[in-house]
Amino acid sequence: MEFESVEEALEFLLDVNHQDNDMKVAVVNADGTRSDFKEATLEDYKESNREAVYALCDMLGLEKVYLDRWEAERVGEN
């Protein structure tokens, strides 16, 4: 997920998390092709939020925020 600006990333987060949003995600087949769309699960929402936050951190020069957390999870500290 790539954004052109902080504003675009924030707008995405506001839109995707709006209470009236019915996000759909592509169904990926075993061969890697996409077929249909399904309603997003809570995990789908979490993933899209996490990716947008990572992108925001990158744009703001704050990669350390998520890299430290990722490293702690990798070594089992959380």
Buried (B, 14 or more C-beta within 10 A) or exposed (E): EEBEEEEBBEEBBEEBEEEEEEBEBEEEEEEEEEEEEEEBEEEBBEBBBEBBBBBBBBBEEEEEBBEEEEEEEEEEEE
